[in-house]
């Protein structure tokens, strides 16, 4: 009998520390990535970081006040934000 849970990469909750973005997934895993990888989040106020919403059927996170969108898939891959010119 296999009691392993099926991975569920949808976001359930998140929080930011002074230097990290921490995302809890529906399957119980937690992802922690450096805020330095995401300049818009790093430059946002604590209040702006706290105002987020789940998007994309649970696979995305959106911060409307700073127009930032991240995917749980990208966070799991360790993909920092693309640099813009």
C-alpha positions in Angstrom: 0.0 0.0 0.0 1.4 3.4 -1.0 0.6 6.1 1.5 2.6 8.9 -0.2 0.8 12.1 -0.9 0.4 13.4 -4.4 2.5 16.6 -4.8 0.3 19.7 -4.8 2.3 22.8 -5.8 -0.6 25.2 -5.3 0.1 28.0 -2.8 -1.7 27.9 0.5 -0.1 30.8 2.5 2.9 33.0 2.5 4.9 35.4 4.6 7.9 37.6 4.2 10.8 38.1 6.6 13.3 40.9 6.3 15.2 38.9 3.7 13.1 35.9 2.6 9.9 35.0 0.9 8.3 31.9 2.5 5.5 30.1 0.7 3.5 27.2 2.2 2.2 24.7 -0.4 -1.0 22.8 -0.3 0.9 19.5 0.2 2.7 20.7 3.3 6.0 21.7 1.8 7.5 25.1 2.5 9.6 27.1 0.0 11.9 29.8 1.2 13.7 32.1 -1.3 15.8 35.2 -0.8 14.0 38.5 -1.4 17.1 39.7 -3.1 16.0 37.5 -6.1 12.8 39.6 -6.5 13.7 43.4 -6.6 10.1 44.5 -6.6 9.3 42.6 -3.4 12.6 43.6 -1.8 11.8 47.3 -2.5 8.1 47.0 -1.4 6.9 48.1 2.0 5.9 45.6 4.6 2.3 46.5 4.0 2.6 46.0 0.2 4.3 42.6 0.7 1.4 41.6 3.0 -1.2 42.4 0.3 -1.1 39.4 -1.9 -3.5 37.0 -3.6 -3.4 33.5 -4.9 -3.8 33.5 -8.7 -3.7 31.1 -11.6 -5.7 28.4 -10.0 -3.4 28.4 -7.0 -0.1 28.1 -9.0 0.6 31.9 -8.9 0.9 34.6 -6.4 0.1 38.2 -7.3 0.9 41.5 -5.4 -1.4 44.1 -7.0 0.1 47.2 -5.4 3.6 46.4 -6.9 2.4 44.5 -10.0 4.5 41.4 -9.1 3.6 37.9 -10.1 5.4 34.7 -9.2 4.6 31.1 -9.8 5.1 28.3 -7.3 6.7 26.3 -10.2 9.3 29.0 -10.6 9.9 29.2 -6.8 10.4 25.4 -6.7 12.9 25.7 -9.6 14.8 28.4 -7.8 14.2 30.9 -10.6 15.1 34.5 -9.7 13.4 37.4 -11.4 14.6 38.2 -14.9 16.7 41.3 -15.0 15.2 44.1 -17.1 17.2 46.7 -19.0 
